[in-house]
Amino acid sequence: MEHKREDLIRKIRKAARKAGKDFDLIGSTGPHDKFRLGNTTFPIPRHRVIGPKVSFEIFAALEGELGKRWWR
């Protein structure tokens, strides 16, 4: 499923708050912003809409911090 970038970030921020984890923008490189959630650092493209494959990769990268299939 496609996600609007702002909705994807909002979803991650809400889950981080619920889990008691810090979620911060730590920098920008090229067409991506780099974020940190707990001890996990990951990029999010600056595209307005983020495709399903990239969204899933971001969600899966955060399973260690937020739990298995946290996005459902």
N, CA, C and O atoms as a GROMACS GRO file, in nm:
protein
  288
    1MET      N    1   0.083  -0.118   0.000
    1MET     CA    2   0.000   0.000   0.000
    1MET      C    3   0.088   0.125   0.000
    1MET      O    4   0.185   0.133   0.076
    2GLU      N    5   0.055   0.220  -0.084
    2GLU     CA    6   0.127   0.346  -0.086
    2GLU      C    7   0.095   0.426   0.039
    2GLU      O    8  -0.013   0.414   0.096
    3HIS      N    9   0.190   0.507   0.080
    3HIS     CA   10   0.169   0.596   0.194
    3HIS      C   11   0.213   0.736   0.157
    3HIS      O   12   0.316   0.754   0.091
    4LYS      N   13   0.138   0.835   0.198
    4LYS     CA   14   0.186   0.971   0.188
    4LYS      C   15   0.299   0.981   0.290
    4LYS      O   16   0.290   0.927   0.400
    5ARG      N   17   0.405   1.051   0.253
    5ARG     CA   18   0.522   1.062   0.341
    5ARG      C   19   0.483   1.111   0.480
    5ARG      O   20   0.525   1.053   0.580
    6GLU      N   21   0.404   1.216   0.486
    6GLU     CA   22   0.366   1.272   0.616
    6GLU      C   23   0.285   1.172   0.700
    6GLU      O   24   0.298   1.170   0.822
    7ASP      N   25   0.202   1.090   0.634
    7ASP     CA   26   0.124   0.988   0.707
    7ASP      C   27   0.215   0.878   0.759
    7ASP      O   28   0.195   0.827   0.870
    8LEU      N   29   0.315   0.840   0.680
    8LEU     CA   30   0.411   0.737   0.721
    8LEU      C   31   0.488   0.784   0.845
    8LEU      O   32   0.503   0.710   0.941
    9ILE      N   33   0.536   0.906   0.842
    9ILE     CA   34   0.610   0.962   0.956
    9ILE      C   35   0.519   0.973   1.077
    9ILE      O   36   0.561   0.943   1.189
   10ARG      N   37   0.396   1.015   1.057
   10ARG     CA   38   0.300   1.027   1.167
   10ARG      C   39   0.275   0.890   1.231
   10ARG      O   40   0.266   0.879   1.354
   11LYS      N   41   0.263   0.787   1.148
   11LYS     CA   42   0.239   0.650   1.198
   11LYS      C   43   0.358   0.601   1.281
   11LYS      O   44   0.340   0.541   1.387
   12ILE      N   45   0.479   0.627   1.233
   12ILE     CA   46   0.599   0.587   1.306
   12ILE      C   47   0.608   0.665   1.438
   12ILE      O   48   0.637   0.608   1.542
   13ARG      N   49   0.584   0.796   1.432
   13ARG     CA   50   0.591   0.880   1.553
   13ARG      C   51   0.491   0.832   1.660
   13ARG      O   52   0.524   0.825   1.778
   14LYS      N   53   0.370   0.798   1.616
   14LYS     CA   54   0.267   0.751   1.709
   14LYS      C   55   0.309   0.619   1.774
   14LYS      O   56   0.294   0.601   1.895
   15ALA      N   57   0.361   0.525   1.693
   15ALA     CA   58   0.405   0.395   1.746
   15ALA      C   59   0.525   0.413   1.840
   15ALA      O   60   0.535   0.344   1.941
   16ALA      N   61   0.615   0.505   1.806
   16ALA     CA   62   0.731   0.531   1.891
   16ALA      C   63   0.687   0.586   2.026
   16ALA      O   64   0.737   0.544   2.131
   17ARG      N   65   0.594   0.678   2.024
   17ARG     CA   66   0.542   0.737   2.148
   17ARG      C   67   0.478   0.629   2.235
   17ARG      O   68   0.499   0.624   2.356
   18LYS      N   69   0.400   0.544   2.171
   18LYS     CA   70   0.332   0.435   2.243
   18LYS      C   71   0.433   0.338   2.306
   18LYS      O   72   0.410   0.285   2.415
   19ALA      N   73   0.545   0.315   2.236
   19ALA     CA   74   0.648   0.223   2.284
   19ALA      C   75   0.748   0.293   2.378
   19ALA      O   76   0.836   0.228   2.434
   20GLY      N   77   0.734   0.424   2.396
   20GLY     CA   78   0.825   0.498   2.483
   20GLY      C   79   0.963   0.517   2.423
   20GLY      O   80   1.062   0.525   2.496
   21LYS      N   81   0.970   0.524   2.290
   21LYS     CA   82   1.098   0.539   2.221
   21LYS      C   83   1.111   0.680   2.164
   21LYS      O   84   1.011   0.744   2.130
   22ASP      N   85   1.235   0.727   2.154
   22ASP     CA   86   1.261   0.856   2.089
   22ASP      C   87   1.258   0.837   1.938
   22ASP      O   88   1.307   0.737   1.886
   23PHE      N   89   1.202   0.935   1.868
   23PHE     CA   90   1.198   0.934   1.722
   23PHE      C   91   1.239   1.073   1.676
   23PHE      O   92   1.168   1.171   1.701
   24ASP      N   93   1.354   1.082   1.609
   24ASP     CA   94   1.410   1.212   1.571
   24ASP      C   95   1.464   1.213   1.430
   24ASP      O   96   1.511   1.112   1.379
   25LEU      N   97   1.455   1.330   1.367
   25LEU     CA   98   1.524   1.356   1.241
   25LEU      C   99   1.668   1.388   1.278
   25LEU      O  100   1.693   1.477   1.359
   26ILE      N  101   1.763   1.315   1.219
   26ILE     CA  102   1.903   1.338   1.255
   26ILE      C  103   1.986   1.398   1.142
   26ILE      O  104   2.101   1.436   1.164
   27GLY      N  105   1.930   1.406   1.021
   27GLY     CA  106   2.005   1.465   0.911
   27GLY      C  107   1.940   1.441   0.778
   27GLY      O  108   1.840   1.369   0.766
   28SER      N  109   1.999   1.503   0.676
   28SER     CA  110   1.950   1.488   0.539
   28SER      C  111   2.068   1.458   0.448
   28SER      O  112   2.174   1.519   0.458
   29THR      N  113   2.047   1.361   0.359
   29THR     CA  114   2.150   1.328   0.260
   29THR      C  115   2.082   1.306   0.127
   29THR      O  116   1.997   1.217   0.114
   30GLY      N  117   2.117   1.384   0.028
   30GLY     CA  118   2.057   1.370  -0.104
   30GLY      C  119   1.906   1.377  -0.097
   30GLY      O  120   1.851   1.469  -0.037
   31PRO      N  121   1.838   1.281  -0.159
   31PRO     CA  122   1.690   1.285  -0.162
   31PRO      C  123   1.623   1.217  -0.041
   31PRO      O  124   1.504   1.186  -0.046
   32HIS      N  125   1.700   1.195   0.067
   32HIS     CA  126   1.646   1.125   0.184
   32HIS      C  127   1.668   1.207   0.312
   32HIS      O  128   1.764   1.284   0.322
   33ASP      N  129   1.579   1.188   0.407
   33ASP     CA  130   1.601   1.237   0.542
   33ASP      C  131   1.635   1.116   0.626
   33ASP      O  132   1.578   1.008   0.607
   34LYS      N  133   1.728   1.132   0.718
   34LYS     CA  134   1.770   1.022   0.803
   34LYS      C  135   1.707   1.041   0.941
   34LYS      O  136   1.715   1.148   1.001
   35PHE      N  137   1.642   0.934   0.989
   35PHE     CA  138   1.574   0.936   1.117
   35PHE      C  139   1.636   0.833   1.210
   35PHE      O  140   1.701   0.738   1.166
   36ARG      N  141   1.614   0.853   1.340
   36ARG     CA  142   1.655   0.755   1.440
   36ARG      C  143   1.534   0.725   1.528
   36ARG      O  144   1.468   0.816   1.578
   37LEU      N  145   1.507   0.597   1.546
   37LEU     CA  146   1.403   0.552   1.637
   37LEU      C  147   1.472   0.458   1.735
   37LEU      O  148   1.517   0.350   1.695
   38GLY      N  149   1.481   0.496   1.861
   38GLY     CA  150   1.556   0.417   1.957
   38GLY      C  151   1.701   0.408   1.912
   38GLY      O  152   1.768   0.511   1.900
   39ASN      N  153   1.750   0.288   1.886
   39ASN     CA  154   1.888   0.267   1.839
   39ASN      C  155   1.895   0.240   1.689
   39ASN      O  156   2.003   0.210   1.637
   40THR      N  157   1.784   0.248   1.619
   40THR     CA  158   1.780   0.217   1.476
   40THR      C  159   1.779   0.345   1.393
   40THR      O  160   1.696   0.434   1.415
   41THR      N  161   1.871   0.353   1.298
   41THR     CA  162   1.878   0.466   1.206
   41THR      C  163   1.830   0.418   1.070
   41THR      O  164   1.867   0.310   1.025
   42PHE      N  165   1.747   0.499   1.004
   42PHE     CA  166   1.692   0.459   0.875
   42PHE      C  167   1.657   0.582   0.792
   42PHE      O  168   1.628   0.688   0.848
   43PRO      N  169   1.662   0.569   0.658
   43PRO     CA  170   1.626   0.680   0.570
   43PRO      C  171   1.479   0.675   0.530
   43PRO      O  172   1.419   0.568   0.521
   44ILE      N  173   1.424   0.792   0.504
   44ILE     CA  174   1.291   0.802   0.445
   44ILE      C  175   1.305   0.897   0.326
   44ILE      O  176   1.352   1.010   0.343
   45PRO      N  177   1.265   0.853   0.206
   45PRO     CA  178   1.274   0.940   0.089
   45PRO      C  179   1.189   1.065   0.106
   45PRO      O  180   1.090   1.065   0.178
   46ARG      N  181   1.230   1.172   0.040
   46ARG     CA  182   1.154   1.296   0.048
   46ARG      C  183   1.044   1.305  -0.057
   46ARG      O  184   0.992   1.414  -0.083
   47HIS      N  185   1.006   1.193  -0.117
   47HIS     CA  186   0.898   1.192  -0.214
   47HIS      C  187   0.765   1.216  -0.141
   47HIS      O  188   0.750   1.179  -0.025
   48ARG      N  189   0.672   1.276  -0.209
   48ARG     CA  190   0.541   1.302  -0.148
   48ARG      C  191   0.469   1.170  -0.116
   48ARG      O  192   0.406   1.156  -0.011
   49VAL      N  193   0.479   1.074  -0.210
   49VAL     CA  194   0.416   0.943  -0.191
   49VAL      C  195   0.527   0.838  -0.191
   49VAL      O  196   0.615   0.838  -0.277
   50ILE      N  197   0.521   0.748  -0.094
   50ILE     CA  198   0.620   0.641  -0.082
   50ILE      C  199   0.553   0.510  -0.119
   50ILE      O  200   0.449   0.474  -0.063
   51GLY      N  201   0.613   0.440  -0.213
   51GLY     CA  202   0.554   0.317  -0.266
   51GLY      C  203   0.548   0.204  -0.164
   51GLY      O  204   0.610   0.212  -0.058
   52PRO      N  205   0.472   0.100  -0.196
   52PRO     CA  206   0.451  -0.010  -0.102
   52PRO      C  207   0.579  -0.085  -0.064
   52PRO      O  208   0.594  -0.125   0.052
   53LYS      N  209   0.668  -0.106  -0.158
   53LYS     CA  210   0.791  -0.180  -0.128
   53LYS      C  211   0.878  -0.103  -0.029
   53LYS      O  212   0.928  -0.160   0.068
   54VAL      N  213   0.896   0.025  -0.053
   54VAL     CA  214   0.979   0.107   0.036
   54VAL      C  215   0.912   0.121   0.173
   54VAL      O  216   0.980   0.115   0.275
   55SER      N  217   0.780   0.140   0.174
   55SER     CA  218   0.708   0.149   0.302
   55SER      C  219   0.729   0.022   0.384
   55SER      O  220   0.758   0.029   0.503
   56PHE      N  221   0.715  -0.094   0.319
   56PHE     CA  222   0.733  -0.221   0.390
   56PHE      C  223   0.875  -0.235   0.442
   56PHE      O  224   0.895  -0.283   0.554
   57GLU      N  225   0.974  -0.194   0.363
   57GLU     CA  226   1.113  -0.202   0.406
   57GLU      C  227   1.138  -0.116   0.530
   57GLU      O  228   1.210  -0.156   0.621
   58ILE      N  229   1.077   0.002   0.533
   58ILE     CA  230   1.090   0.090   0.650
   58ILE      C  231   1.023   0.025   0.770
   58ILE      O  232   1.082   0.020   0.879
   59PHE      N  233   0.901  -0.023   0.753
   59PHE     CA  234   0.828  -0.087   0.862
   59PHE      C  235   0.906  -0.207   0.916
   59PHE      O  236   0.919  -0.224   1.038
   60ALA      N  237   0.957  -0.291   0.826
   60ALA     CA  238   1.031  -0.410   0.867
   60ALA      C  239   1.159  -0.373   0.941
   60ALA      O  240   1.198  -0.442   1.035
   61ALA      N  241   1.225  -0.265   0.900
   61ALA     CA  242   1.348  -0.221   0.967
   61ALA      C  243   1.322  -0.180   1.111
   61ALA      O  244   1.413  -0.182   1.194
   62LEU      N  245   1.198  -0.142   1.142
   62LEU     CA  246   1.165  -0.094   1.276
   62LEU      C  247   1.104  -0.202   1.366
   62LEU      O  248   1.069  -0.174   1.480
   63GLU      N  249   1.091  -0.323   1.314
   63GLU     CA  250   1.034  -0.432   1.396
   63GLU      C  251   1.116  -0.458   1.522
   63GLU      O  252   1.058  -0.492   1.625
   64GLY      N  253   1.247  -0.444   1.515
   64GLY     CA  254   1.331  -0.466   1.633
   64GLY      C  255   1.302  -0.368   1.745
   64GLY      O  256   1.320  -0.400   1.862
   65GLU      N  257   1.257  -0.249   1.709
   65GLU     CA  258   1.226  -0.145   1.808
   65GLU      C  259   1.079  -0.149   1.852
   65GLU      O  260   1.048  -0.124   1.969
   66LEU      N  261   0.989  -0.179   1.757
   66LEU     CA  262   0.846  -0.164   1.783
   66LEU      C  263   0.769  -0.294   1.791
   66LEU      O  264   0.650  -0.295   1.825
   67GLY      N  265   0.835  -0.406   1.760
   67GLY     CA  266   0.768  -0.535   1.766
   67GLY      C  267   0.726  -0.586   1.629
   67GLY      O  268   0.712  -0.508   1.534
   68LYS      N  269   0.708  -0.715   1.620
   68LYS     CA  270   0.673  -0.779   1.494
   68LYS      C  271   0.538  -0.727   1.443
   68LYS      O  272   0.440  -0.720   1.516
   69ARG      N  273   0.538  -0.692   1.316
   69ARG     CA  274   0.418  -0.642   1.246
   69ARG      C  275   0.348  -0.528   1.321
   69ARG      O  276   0.225  -0.523   1.328
   70TRP      N  277   0.426  -0.438   1.378
   70TRP     CA  278   0.374  -0.327   1.456
   70TRP      C  279   0.283  -0.235   1.376
   70TRP      O  280   0.198  -0.168   1.433
   71TRP      N  281   0.299  -0.232   1.246
   71TRP     CA  282   0.224  -0.138   1.161
   71TRP      C  283   0.082  -0.182   1.134
   71TRP      O  284   0.004  -0.104   1.079
   72ARG      N  285   0.044  -0.304   1.170
   72ARG     CA  286  -0.091  -0.353   1.141
   72ARG      C  287  -0.190  -0.311   1.245
   72ARG      O  288  -0.308  -0.344   1.235
   0.00000   0.00000   0.00000
